[in-house]
């Protein structure tokens, strides 16, 4: 008997999935693939139930004879193992980034005469509502908050991009690219104090208060589902930091990063060009410990940012602080540098990893931007943050547009480099 294979990545079965199974049954024995968690997160989905629960759900469906785990979104593993006569899929994968997957599958099937069956995608209000309910579930604080820890376990390196508004949050949420036949996307969002302050036209000196910064989080969480890492600057007074931790937890933020400096905050990339005072190990450790004591869930992370390399205090000072902060309860260590050569960052990571195999390491390659994610992962880095690139790319484009409109006294000359309003509003979901 011939085999018809389809792959599901859903937590909830609706009539679209049942239609796929009904069509698959016309061609032979139905085998359903359960896309694994690690493949799902590259496929612009995040599971709300476990892989085992999804397998049980698919096995319970009428007409399904076997369920297997699919670890490769490109189908290489299951096609090699099963050699299905037919791959049955909704026709929505014929366009957009997913078309790369379809093209790859088609080439694999040609090797032995297999065939793709494209089933018209099911669009109706009921299906749309179920999809929206799944999305809303992912956006709920209790689901969003724990996702960063899950990602650290499931992916070689977590990629976070800065967001400073609802619209930039949607860009981070929805940008998916096809590269070398695979889909890729950002895993998390970084809410930077620099970009938040800049968007409000204020200097980056902790002038924008937490109430205003929490409003930015609200704007982003209302329209997105990905985990959030919050730039907590110095954390402020320890007595204030404990309340910040509680507030961030309630909002569903996954982590806060605080730096070991005190006094008036100055941007780290100024280094020793401006006066910056590093907190003592004891002061920073006490703040970390107080924050950990205040938090109510095991999901939330407090990550200690070390400024020793920025302030030219040396590698040994950076490592001493890192081990002390982990001992104080830090859930991760962020090491920063303003050098263009990533050598000292790699050296720190290697030396830290020689003593500590588990504590997550975070880096922000703004200056040392030639190093790749793969290279960082090879040195034990778990999270890479692209901390300000959206802000820095938007500003020159907006400034040039404003200058040209003034120069030509009309908007025609700038029109060919503008995104259409129609394309922009397609980012925004309508209820």
Secondary structure, 3 states (H helix, E strand, C coil): CCEEEEEECCCCCCHHHHHHHHHHHCCCEEEEEEECHHHHCCCCCCCCCCHHHHHHHHHCCCCCCEEEEECCCCCHHHHHHHCCCEEEEEHHHHCCCCHHHHHHHHHHHHCCCCEEEEECCCCCHHHHHHHHHHHHHHHCHHHHCCHHHHHHHHCCCEEEEECCCHHHHHHHHHCEEEECCEEEECCEEEECHHHHHHHCCCCCCCCCCHHHHHHHHHHHHCCCCCEEEEECCCCCCHHHHHHHHHHHHHHCCCEEEEECEECCCCCHHHHHHCCCEECCHHHHHHHHHHHHHHCCCCCCEEEEEECCCCCCCCHHHHHHHHHHHHHHCCCEEEECCCCCCCHHHHHHHHHHHHHCCCCEEEECCCCCCCCCHHHHHHCCCCEEEECCHHHHHHHHHHHHHHHHHHHHCCCHHHHHHCCCHHHHHCCCCCC
